Amino acid sequence: MDKKDLSERDICTKYITPALVNAGWDLERQIREEVSFTDGKIIVRKKLVTRGEKKRADYILYYKSNIPIAIIEAKDNKHAVGAGMQQALEYAEILDIPFAFSSNGDSFLEHDRTIKEGIVEREIPLYKFPSPMELWNRYKKAKGFTENEEKIVTQEYYYDQNGKNPRYYQRIAINRTVEAIAKGQNRILLVMATGTGKTYTAFQIIYRLWKSKAKKRILFLADRNILIDQTMANDFKYFGDKMTKITNRKVDKAHEIYLALYQGISGAEEFKNVYKEFSPDFFDLIIIDECHRGSAKEDSAWREILEYFSPATQIGLTATPKETKDVSNIEYFGEPIYTYSLKQGIEDGFLAPYKVIRVLIDVDAYGYRPEKGKKDKYGYEIEDREYNVKDFDKSLVIDNRTALVAKKVSDFLKKNNSRFDKTIFFCVDIEHAERMRQALVNENADLVAENPKYVMRITGDNDEGKAELDNFIDPASKYPVLVTTSKLMTTGVDAQTCKFIVLDTNINSIIEFKQIIGRGTRIREDYGKQYFTIIDFRDVTKLFADPSFDGEPVVIKTPNGDIPTEEEEGEGSGDGSDISNDDICDGYTSDTSPEIIDGGDINDAPVKYYVNDVPVKILNERVYYYDKDGNLITESLTSYTKKNIKNEFKTLDEFLRKWNESDRKEVVLKELENKGVFFEELKEEVGKDLDPFDMICHVAFDMPPLTRRERANNVKKRNYFAKYGEKAREVLEALLDKYADEGIENIENLEILKIPEFNKFGSPLEIVKRFGGKKDYMDAIKELENEIYTA
């Protein structure tokens, strides 16, 4: 067979793979073909969920199992040797791989990403592909590894019996960290979005450093008991009796891996600072989980622990590095060695995308001012001033507003058959969480009668609620379902099946906002959790527009020394909005104390007025969608679609040309969907069930639309079928009716011939034979499509 006639796969099998094996690459251990390294973005259309295409490399070559060193993109022989290089470089950048190759089966084009000056690309014959050791030596030279450093960075990962492997971004985080520590870096910051496996990443870092004997005694610090317990039971379970948790301020120095709460080893009184029972050089490595919390502050008790153990290598883990005028993770740990963002996690399909429903209540929009001398329901005269949404549930409670929020969400869950979908209500404080619990009980009396744990308050002061936290987190546990909270569940709660997040609290801190959103980003497809919905009653989701929501962390801390200018002084919030519960935690010094102050003690809460005679109503609600770039669509869907399509096709003729030239119309529609065209939602906004073709022509180019049925009837009127024999004509007429009912995508797929409606024509093979074979059948389908879309 002529080489030009071979497929891309044939080129791989006959030319590229043999060249790799001849160069000394082990087919079983070092060569992986067709490697999918993302899961494919989850695309949500109403309740329909599909996956986008996975990113897939033709070849990834490994020096060792945890060290990918080269990527190869293959093309068939009709392409030039370098035709795959741009894609190879894109993937090499994403995957942090130093060498990229492209091949068409004649030779290889190599790109050496370790070279900063000189010849970066060169063409090499098939028989001169570099060996594993040659590429490793070139990489090792570029990195400047010593023999001891090489031993550390080549230490294998831990692979459990279930075959769990790190995802590509975890592998990058692990390898970069291990390399940095091998090179002597002692302060490291890793930024990874909530739900992307920070503790598993930490485990692999610890395991490799521990196994290579680079680090012998390790301390893992967190600020919640549940985080420590989850870590020991899951990701760290390999360490077994080599691991211990410091509890009740008792220190046992016979272990190698230690886990502890910050507040469990320190305190205001000196005798509570049990960490000082260890010498400052006792630990080689300290990992600080959620390091944006206490350890970010220079004057916190938690920072004192880190400074006491300053000889140790310290790694900060966070989804939300804290950068304000007064607090900085970066100043302490340095620039992040790797960042994997929420946006990237959603794009890769590892994190759940989300819808946003914003609900506006009239009293929130217009405010409330009591008439002079008005008393609340307990007889207290209400201070005469204007109250707005920032006051509600903090200094003034409107009972009808609480009831309306509970009713609105409950009705929504009922309408969507989602009453057993786990839901978290974030409230202003503990007292508000309790009132919201009561309101939800009243709205869901039927299910509460079946099980009183259907609705529960889980807050820092409530032992009964906290005892149910594990059940809420457990995907297999049915109860509790609706949970109200204040601060306790904002971080560190791995609620994998949480499908709804209700925001009825005022949030000004972007850090707290990102942590709350993170409660819903985990995916559990086996439990039907592929996306989640945010129901926002206080316009909190305006924070999505904050440039820092998903960007690289930026230091804006005012330096010591010169007085800053007005422009510098204005950076950051400066209004206390970054001061959250986290900053108050230093006062808690024992394991038996609540692990976080959750809105304050009810008895010590500021005075609130309670009114029960203020009527409230919903002004409007709107569902917002996120476009292909992760931006919130705030204009009408019709306007957004028109703009999007016209970015692709300037004129109607340009669109028609693309449409008519396409062998499969489904491909054009898929491209448009991937670029943010919401066909299903457009039907509702336009008010017509149109074919996507007509929807595009109508919305983007103002053409009068035809329904699918009208198009099908026009084909019949033109007597188009007369050119076919009776048996073929029967099939085409049935396909045309199918188009009229369901659309063009179905008739392009051969699978349609297997449905019961076509059984009367015979098997798919017999149906195709009516046209003379598969090619003639597909030609008939293309001609039918042309007839359907004739103006």
C-alpha positions in Angstrom: 0.0 0.0 0.0 1.2 3.5 -0.8 2.4 5.3 2.3 0.2 8.3 1.4 -2.9 6.0 1.7 -2.1 4.9 5.2 -4.2 6.3 8.1 -2.6 8.2 11.0 -3.0 5.0 13.2 -1.2 3.0 10.5 1.6 5.5 10.5 1.9 5.1 14.2 1.9 1.3 14.1 4.2 0.8 11.1 6.7 3.6 11.5 6.6 5.6 14.8 6.3 2.8 17.4 9.0 0.7 15.8 11.3 3.7 15.7 10.8 4.2 19.5 11.4 0.6 20.3 14.6 0.6 18.2 15.7 3.6 20.2 15.5 1.6 23.4 12.1 2.7 24.7 10.3 0.0 26.6 6.9 -0.7 25.0 5.2 -1.8 28.2 6.7 0.7 30.7 7.7 3.8 28.8 5.5 4.2 25.8 1.8 5.2 26.2 -0.3 5.7 23.1 -3.5 7.8 22.7 -3.3 9.2 26.2 -6.4 11.1 27.4 -5.3 13.5 30.1 -8.5 15.4 30.7 -12.0 14.1 31.3 -13.7 16.4 28.8 -15.6 19.5 30.0 -19.1 18.8 31.3 -21.6 20.6 29.2 -25.0 21.3 30.8 -28.1 22.0 28.8 -31.0 22.3 31.2 -30.9 18.9 32.9 -29.1 17.2 30.0 -25.4 16.6 30.6 -22.8 15.6 28.1 -19.0 15.6 28.0 -16.9 17.6 25.6 -13.9 16.0 23.9 -11.0 14.9 26.0 -7.6 16.3 25.3 -5.6 13.3 24.0 -1.9 13.0 23.1 -0.9 10.5 20.5 2.2 9.4 22.5 3.7 10.3 25.9 7.1 8.8 26.7 8.2 8.3 30.3 11.7 8.2 31.6 10.2 6.6 34.8 6.5 6.1 35.6 6.2 9.5 37.3 8.4 11.4 34.9 6.9 12.1 31.4 9.7 13.4 29.3 8.5 13.6 25.7 5.3 14.0 23.7 4.7 13.0 20.1 1.9 14.1 17.8 1.4 12.0 14.7 0.0 12.8 11.3 -0.7 10.8 8.3 1.8 10.9 5.4 -0.2 13.5 3.4 0.9 16.0 6.1 4.3 17.6 6.5 6.6 16.2 9.2 6.0 19.3 11.4 2.2 19.5 11.0 1.6 18.2 14.5 4.2 20.4 16.3 1.9 23.2 17.3 -0.5 20.8 19.0 2.5 18.9 20.5 3.8 22.2 22.0 0.4 23.1 23.4 0.1 19.8 25.2 3.7 19.9 26.3 3.0 23.3 27.9 -0.1 22.0 29.7 1.6 18.7 30.8 5.0 20.3 31.7 6.9 18.0 29.4 10.3 19.1 28.2 10.6 17.6 24.7 8.0 17.7 21.9 8.0 15.8 18.6 5.9 15.7 15.5 6.0 12.9 12.8 4.3 11.9 9.6 6.2 8.6 9.4 9.1 9.9 7.2 11.1 11.5 10.1 10.7 13.4 13.4 10.7 17.1 14.1 12.1 17.7 17.6 11.5 20.8 19.8 13.7 21.0 22.9 11.8 23.2 25.5 14.9 23.2 27.8 16.9 25.3 25.4 16.6 29.0 26.0 19.0 30.2 23.2 20.2 28.5 20.0 18.6 25.8 17.8 15.4 24.7 19.4 13.9 22.6 16.5 15.6 20.1 14.3 14.5 17.3 11.9 15.9 13.9 12.7 15.6 10.5 10.8 13.3 7.8 12.2 16.3 5.7 13.1 17.9 8.5 15.2 15.1 9.1 17.7 16.9 9.8 21.0 17.0 7.1 23.7 15.4 7.5 27.2 18.8 8.1 28.7 19.8 10.7 26.1 16.6 12.7 26.8 17.0 12.3 30.5 20.6 13.4 30.5 19.7 16.5 28.4 16.9 17.3 30.9 19.1 16.6 33.9 21.8 18.9 32.5 19.2 21.7 31.9 18.1 21.3 35.5 21.6 21.0 36.9 20.8 17.9 39.1 23.5 16.5 41.3 23.6 12.7 41.9 21.8 13.1 45.2 19.2 15.4 43.7 18.6 12.9 40.9 18.0 10.2 43.4 15.3 12.2 45.1 13.5 13.4 41.9 13.4 9.9 40.4 11.9 8.3 43.5 8.8 6.4 42.4 5.3 7.3 43.4 3.1 5.1 45.7 0.6 3.1 43.7 -2.2 1.4 45.6 -3.9 -1.9 44.8 -6.8 0.0 43.1 -4.4 1.4 40.5 -5.0 5.0 41.4 -2.7 7.4 39.5 -2.2 11.1 39.9 -4.0 13.3 37.4 -1.7 15.4 35.2 -2.0 18.5 37.3 -1.3 16.6 40.5 1.7 15.0 38.9 3.0 18.4 37.9 2.5 19.8 41.4 4.2 16.8 43.0 7.2 16.7 40.6 7.8 20.5 40.8 7.7 20.4 44.5 10.0 17.4 44.9 12.4 18.9 42.4 12.4 22.3 44.2 13.0 20.6 47.6 15.8 18.5 46.1 17.4 21.7 44.9 17.2 23.2 48.4 14.1 25.4 48.3 12.6 25.5 51.8 9.4 27.6 51.3 6.9 26.4 48.7 3.3 27.4 47.9 0.9 25.2 45.9 -2.4 26.7 44.8 -5.0 24.1 43.8 -8.7 24.6 43.4 -11.1 23.0 46.0 -11.9 19.5 44.9 -8.7 18.9 42.9 -7.1 16.6 45.5 -4.7 18.7 47.6 -4.3 16.0 50.3 -3.6 13.2 47.8 -1.0 15.5 46.2 0.5 16.2 49.7 0.6 12.4 50.4 2.6 11.7 47.2 5.0 14.5 48.0 5.5 13.2 51.5 5.8 9.6 50.3 8.5 10.3 47.7 10.6 12.5 50.0 10.2 10.0 52.9 11.1 7.0 50.7 14.1 8.7 49.2 15.2 9.6 52.8 15.3 13.3 51.8 12.8 14.0 54.7 12.5 11.7 57.7 10.0 13.4 60.1 7.0 15.2 58.7 4.3 17.3 60.3 0.9 17.9 58.6 -0.9 20.9 60.0 -4.6 21.6 59.6 -7.3 23.6 61.4 -10.3 21.2 61.5 -10.5 17.8 63.2 -12.5 16.5 60.3 -9.7 17.4 57.9 -7.2 15.5 60.0 -9.4 12.5 60.5 -10.4 12.3 56.7 -6.7 12.6 55.8 -5.6 9.7 58.1 -8.4 7.4 57.1 -8.1 8.1 53.3 -5.1 9.5 51.6 -2.5 8.9 54.3 -3.7 5.4 55.4 -0.5 3.8 53.8 1.6 5.3 56.7 -0.2 3.1 59.2 1.6 2.9 62.6 4.4 5.2 61.3 1.7 8.0 61.6 0.1 9.6 64.7 -2.3 12.4 65.5 -1.3 14.8 68.3 -4.4 14.8 70.6 -5.0 16.1 74.1 -1.7 17.9 74.0 0.2 14.6 74.4 3.4 14.2 72.4 4.9 10.8 71.4 8.2 11.2 69.6 8.4 7.6 68.4 6.6 8.3 65.0 7.7 9.7 61.7 4.5 11.2 60.3 2.6 13.6 62.6 -0.8 15.2 62.0 -2.0 18.0 64.3 -4.5 20.9 64.6 -2.9 24.3 64.9 -5.0 25.1 67.9 -4.3 21.7 69.3 -0.7 22.3 69.8 -0.6 26.1 70.7 -2.5 28.5 72.8 -2.5 31.9 74.6 -0.9 30.4 77.7 2.6 29.1 77.4 1.8 25.6 78.9 -0.5 25.0 75.9 2.3 25.5 73.4 3.1 21.8 73.3 4.8 22.2 69.9 7.8 23.5 71.9 8.2 20.0 73.3 9.8 19.2 70.0 13.2 20.8 69.2 13.1 23.4 66.4 14.9 21.0 64.1 12.8 17.9 64.9 10.8 18.1 61.7 12.3 18.0 58.2 9.1 18.8 56.4 5.9 20.7 57.4 2.8 20.8 55.2 0.3 23.5 56.1 -3.2 22.7 54.8 -5.5 25.7 54.0 -2.5 28.0 54.6 -4.6 31.1 53.6 -6.1 30.9 57.1 -4.1 31.6 60.3 -0.6 30.9 58.9 -0.9 33.8 56.5 -1.0 36.4 59.3 2.4 37.6 60.6 1.1 38.0 64.2 -1.0 34.8 64.5 -0.2 32.0 66.9 -0.2 29.7 63.9 2.7 31.7 62.3 4.6 31.3 65.5 4.6 27.6 65.1 6.0 27.8 61.6 8.7 30.3 62.7 9.6 28.0 65.6 10.2 25.2 63.1 11.9 27.5 60.6 14.7 25.0 59.8 12.1 22.7 58.3 11.0 22.8 54.6 7.5 24.2 54.7 4.8 23.7 52.0 1.7 25.8 52.0 -1.5 24.3 50.4 -4.5 26.4 49.5 -7.2 27.0 47.0 -7.3 30.7 47.9 -4.0 32.4 48.7 -4.7 35.3 51.0 -3.2 38.6 49.6 -4.3 41.8 51.2 -2.6 44.9 52.5 -2.0 43.2 55.9 -1.8 39.5 55.1 0.2 37.6 52.5 0.8 34.0 51.8 3.2 34.8 49.0 5.4 37.0 51.1 6.0 34.1 53.4 6.1 31.1 51.0 7.1 32.8 47.8 5.4 32.7 44.4 3.3 29.6 43.8 5.3 26.8 42.3 2.2 25.7 40.6 -1.4 26.9 40.2 -4.3 24.8 39.1 -7.4 27.0 39.0 -11.1 26.4 39.4 -11.6 27.6 35.8 -9.0 25.1 34.5 -10.5 22.3 36.5 -14.0 22.9 35.0 -12.5 23.2 31.5 -10.7 19.9 31.9 -13.8 18.2 33.2 -12.4 17.3 36.7 -14.6 19.9 38.5 -18.4 20.4 38.2 -19.6 23.4 36.3 -22.4 25.5 37.9 -25.6 27.4 37.1 -26.5 30.6 38.9 -30.0 31.6 39.8 -30.2 35.2 41.2 -33.4 35.9 43.1 -34.2 39.5 44.0 -36.6 40.2 46.9 -38.4 43.6 46.9 -37.3 44.5 50.4 -33.6 43.8 49.5 -33.9 46.0 46.4 -35.7 48.9 48.0 -34.7 48.6 51.7 -37.0 49.0 54.7 -37.6 51.9 57.0 -40.0 51.4 60.0 -42.5 54.1 60.8 -41.6 56.3 63.7 -42.1 54.6 67.0 -42.6 51.1 65.5 -41.9 48.2 67.8 -40.8 44.8 66.9 -42.7 41.6 67.8 -40.9 41.5 71.2 -41.9 45.1 72.1 -38.6 46.8 71.4 -38.8 50.1 69.6 -36.9 49.8 66.3 -34.3 52.4 65.6 -35.5 54.8 63.0 -33.2 54.4 60.0 -33.0 52.9 56.6 -32.3 49.1 56.7 -30.9 47.3 53.7 -29.8 43.8 52.7 -26.6 44.2 54.7 -28.7 44.7 57.9 -31.1 41.8 57.3 -30.6 39.0 59.7 -27.7 40.8 61.3 -29.4 43.7 63.0 -33.0 43.4 61.8 -34.9 40.2 61.1 -37.9 40.2 58.7 -39.6 36.9 59.5 -41.5 36.9 56.2 -38.2 37.2 54.3 -36.8 34.1 55.9 -40.0 32.2 55.2 -40.0 33.4 51.5 -36.4 32.2 51.0 -37.3 28.8 52.5 -40.4 28.6 50.4 -38.7 29.7 47.2 -36.0 27.1 47.4 -38.3 24.3 48.6 -40.7 24.9 45.7 -37.8 24.9 43.3 -36.6 21.5 44.6 -40.1 20.1 44.5 -40.6 21.4 40.9 -37.3 19.9 39.8 -37.8 16.5 41.6 -34.7 17.4 43.6 -36.0 17.1 47.1 -33.3 14.5 48.0 -30.5 16.4 46.4 -28.1 17.6 49.1 -28.3 21.3 49.7 -26.4 23.8 51.9 -27.9 27.1 53.0 -25.3 29.6 54.0 -26.7 32.1 56.5 -25.6 35.3 58.2 -24.9 33.7 61.6 -26.0 30.8 63.8 -29.2 32.4 64.9 -30.2 33.0 61.3 -29.3 29.4 60.4 -31.6 28.2 63.2 -34.5 30.3 61.9 -33.9 29.1 58.4 -34.0 25.5 59.7 -37.3 26.1 61.2 -38.7 27.7 58.0 -37.5 24.8 55.9 -39.1 22.3 58.4 -42.4 24.0 57.9 -42.0 24.0 54.1 -41.1 20.3 54.0 -43.3 18.9 56.8 -44.0 15.7 54.9 -40.4 14.6 54.6 -39.5 15.8 58.1 -42.3 13.6 59.4 -40.6 10.6 57.7 -37.2 11.5 59.1 -36.5 14.6 61.3 -32.9 14.6 60.0 -34.2 15.7 56.6 -33.5 19.3 57.6 -30.7 20.0 60.1 -28.6 22.9 61.3 -24.9 22.2 61.3 -23.0 25.0 63.1 -20.1 25.2 65.5 -22.2 25.4 68.6 -24.5 22.5 67.8 -23.2 19.0 68.7 -26.2 17.2 67.2 -25.7 18.9 63.9 -21.9 18.4 63.9 -22.5 14.7 64.6 -24.4 14.5 61.3 -21.7 16.2 59.2 -20.1 12.9 58.2 -23.5 11.6 57.1 -24.1 14.7 55.0 -20.7 14.3 53.4 -21.2 10.5 52.8 -22.7 10.0 49.3 -24.3 6.8 50.4 -26.1 8.4 53.4 -29.6 9.6 52.6 -29.9 12.1 55.5 -29.5 14.9 56.3 -30.5 16.6 53.0 -31.2 20.3 53.6 -28.5 21.8 55.9 -28.3 25.3 57.2 -25.0 26.7 58.4 -23.0 29.9 58.9 -19.3 29.5 58.7 -18.6 25.9 59.8 -19.1 24.4 56.3 -17.3 27.1 54.2 -14.1 25.1 54.0 -12.7 21.7 54.4 -16.0 19.9 54.0 -15.8 17.3 51.2 -19.5 17.3 50.2 -19.1 15.3 47.1 -22.8 15.1 46.2 -23.9 18.6 47.2 -26.0 19.8 44.2 -27.4 23.1 45.5 -25.7 26.0 47.3 -28.1 28.7 48.6 -26.5 32.0 49.4 -28.5 34.1 51.9 -25.6 35.8 53.6 -23.5 38.9 52.8 -20.0 37.9 51.5 -17.4 40.5 50.7 -14.3 38.4 50.9 -13.4 36.7 47.6 -11.6 34.0 49.6 -14.7 33.1 51.6 -16.7 33.2 48.4 -14.3 30.8 46.5 -14.3 28.4 49.5 -18.1 28.3 49.6 -18.3 27.7 45.8 -15.8 24.9 46.3 -18.4 23.0 48.4 -20.2 22.1 45.1 -17.4 21.6 42.6 -16.8 17.9 43.2 -18.1 15.4 40.7 -19.8 12.1 41.5 -21.2 10.7 38.3 -22.2 7.5 40.0 -24.6 9.5 42.2 -25.8 11.7 39.3 -23.7 14.7 40.4 -22.2 16.3 37.4 -23.0 20.0 38.0 -24.4 22.1 40.7 -26.7 25.2 41.1 -26.1 28.3 43.1 -29.2 30.1 44.3 -28.2 33.6 45.2 -30.6 35.8 47.3 -28.1 38.6 48.1 -26.3 39.3 44.8 -23.2 37.6 46.2 -22.3 36.1 42.8 -21.3 39.6 41.7 -18.0 38.4 43.0 -17.6 36.3 39.9 -16.7 39.5 38.2 -13.8 40.2 40.6 -10.5 39.8 38.6 -9.0 37.9 41.5 -11.8 35.2 41.5 -9.8 32.9 39.3 -6.6 34.6 38.4 -3.1 34.2 39.5 -2.6 35.5 43.1 -1.1 39.0 43.2 0.8 40.5 46.1 -0.8 43.8 47.1 0.5 43.9 50.6 1.9 47.3 51.6 5.6 47.0 52.3 7.3 48.2 55.5 9.1 51.5 55.3 7.9 54.3 53.1 4.4 55.7 53.6 2.4 54.4 50.6 0.8 56.8 48.1 -2.9 57.2 48.0 -3.0 54.8 45.0 -1.1 52.2 47.0 -3.2 52.7 50.1 -6.3 52.1 48.1 -5.2 48.6 47.1 -7.1 45.8 48.8 -10.3 46.1 50.7 -9.1 47.9 53.8 -12.6 47.7 55.2 -12.3 44.5 57.2 -14.0 42.4 54.5 -11.0 40.0 54.5 -11.3 39.5 58.2 -13.3 36.4 58.6 -13.9 33.7 61.2 -10.5 32.3 60.2 -8.8 35.3 61.8 -10.5 34.8 65.2 -9.5 31.2 65.6 -6.2 31.9 67.4 -8.2 32.1 70.6 -9.1 28.4 70.5 -6.5 26.4 72.2 -7.8 22.9 73.0 -9.1 20.0 71.0 -12.3 20.1 73.0 -13.1 23.7 72.0 -15.1 24.3 68.8 -12.7 24.2 65.9 -14.0 27.4 64.5 -16.1 30.3 65.9 -19.2 30.1 63.8 -20.9 33.5 63.9 -20.5 34.0 67.6 -22.4 32.8 70.6 -26.2 33.4 70.3 -26.3 35.0 73.7 -23.5 37.4 72.8 -24.9 38.3 69.4 -25.6 42.0 68.7 -29.2 43.1 69.4 -31.6 42.3 66.6 -35.0 43.6 65.9 -37.6 41.1 64.8 -40.6 42.1 62.6 -43.3 39.8 61.4 -45.6 42.1 59.6 -43.5 43.3 56.7 -44.9 41.9 53.4 -42.2 40.7 51.0 -42.3 39.3 47.4 -40.0 38.2 44.7 -39.3 41.0 42.1 -37.5 38.8 39.6 -35.3 35.8 39.1 -33.1 34.8 36.3 -30.9 31.9 35.4 -27.4 32.9 34.3 -25.1 30.8 32.1 -21.4 30.6 31.7 -19.9 30.9 28.3 -17.0 28.9 26.9 -14.5 31.2 28.6 -16.1 30.9 32.0 -17.7 34.4 31.9 -21.2 35.0 33.2 -23.7 35.8 30.5 -25.6 38.8 31.8 -27.3 39.9 28.5 -30.2 38.2 26.9 -29.5 34.8 25.5 -30.7 35.9 22.1 -28.3 38.9 22.0 -25.5 36.8 23.3 -26.1 34.1 20.6 -26.3 36.6 17.8 -23.0 38.2 18.8 -21.4 34.7 19.2 -22.5 33.4 15.8 -21.5 36.7 14.1 -18.0 36.3 15.5 -17.8 33.0 13.5 -19.8 34.0 10.4 -19.9 37.7 9.4 -22.7 37.1 6.8 -25.5 34.7 6.1 -23.8 33.6 2.9 -20.7 32.7 4.9 -22.7 30.6 7.3 -24.7 28.9 4.4 -21.4 28.1 2.6 -20.0 26.4 5.7 -23.3 24.6 6.3 -23.6 23.3 2.7 -20.0 22.2 2.5 -20.2 20.2 5.7 -20.6 16.4 5.2 -22.2 16.2 8.6 -24.4 19.1 9.9 -24.0 17.7 13.4 -20.3 18.7 13.3 -21.1 22.4 12.6 -23.7 22.4 15.4 -21.2 20.7 17.8 -18.6 23.4 17.0 -21.2 26.1 17.7 -22.2 24.5 21.0 -18.6 24.3 22.1 -18.3 28.0 21.3 -21.2 28.8 23.6 -24.4 28.6 21.6 -27.3 27.3 23.8 -29.8 25.8 21.3 -32.1 24.3 23.9 -32.3 27.4 26.0 -32.8 29.6 22.9 -36.0 27.7 22.1 -37.6 29.0 25.4 -36.4 32.5 24.9 -37.4 32.7 21.2 -40.6 30.9 22.0 -40.3 28.5 19.0 -39.2 24.9 18.6 -37.0 25.6 15.6 -34.3 23.5 13.9 -30.9 24.7 14.9 -30.3 25.8 11.3 -33.4 28.0 11.4 -32.6 29.2 14.9 -29.2 30.5 13.6 -30.7 32.1 10.5 -33.5 33.7 12.5 -31.5 34.9 15.6 -28.2 35.9 14.0 -29.4 37.0 10.5 -33.0 38.0 11.1 -34.4 35.6 8.5 -38.0 34.4 8.8 -37.8 30.9 10.2 -39.5 27.7 9.0 -40.4 24.9 11.3 -39.0 21.4 10.7 -42.4 20.2 9.6 -42.7 23.0 7.0 -39.3 22.1 5.6 -40.2 18.5 5.4 -43.5 19.2 3.6 -41.6 21.5 1.1 -39.3 18.5 0.2 -42.4 16.3 -0.4 -44.0 19.0 -2.5 -41.0 19.1 -4.8 -41.4 15.4 -5.5 -37.8 14.9 -4.7 -38.2 11.2 -4.0 -39.3 10.3 -7.5 -35.7 9.7 -8.6 -35.4 6.7 -6.2 -36.8 3.2 -6.4 -39.8 2.4 -4.2 -37.8 0.6 -1.5 -35.2 3.4 -1.1 -38.0 6.0 -1.3 -39.8 4.4 1.7 -36.7 4.8 3.9 -36.1 8.4 2.8 -39.7 9.3 3.6 -39.4 7.7 7.0 -36.1 9.6 7.6 -37.7 12.9 6.6 -40.5 12.3 9.1 -37.9 11.6 11.7 -36.2 14.9 10.9 -39.5 16.7 11.2 -40.0 15.2 14.7 -36.5 15.3 16.1 -34.0 17.2 13.9 -31.1 16.7 11.6 -28.6 15.1 14.0 -30.6 11.9 14.2 -30.9 11.2 10.5 -27.1 11.6 10.0 -26.4 8.7 12.4 -26.5 5.2 11.1 -27.7 4.1 14.5 -31.1 5.4 13.7 -31.7 2.4 11.4 -31.7 0.2 14.5 -34.7 1.7 16.1 -38.1 -0.1 16.0 -39.6 2.3 13.4 -37.2 1.1 10.8 -37.5 -2.6 11.6 -40.2 -3.0 8.9 -37.5 -2.1 6.3 -35.2 -4.9 7.5 -31.8 -4.8 9.3 -29.5 -1.8 8.9 -27.4 -3.8 6.4 -30.6 -4.6 4.3 -31.7 -1.0 4.4 -28.3 0.2 3.2 -28.4 -2.3 0.4 -31.7 -0.7 -0.9 -29.4 2.2 -2.0 -26.7 0.0 -3.4 -24.3 0.1 -0.4 -23.2 2.3 2.4 -21.5 5.0 0.2 -24.7 5.4 -1.9 -26.8 5.5 1.3 -24.7 8.3 2.8 -24.8 10.2 -0.6 -28.6 9.9 -0.5 -28.6 11.3 3.1 -26.4 14.3 2.1 -28.7 15.0 -0.9 -31.7 14.7 1.4 -30.1 17.3 3.7 -29.5 19.6 0.8 -33.2 19.4 -0.2 -34.3 20.0 3.4 -32.2 23.2 3.6 -33.0 24.6 0.1 -34.5 28.0 0.8 
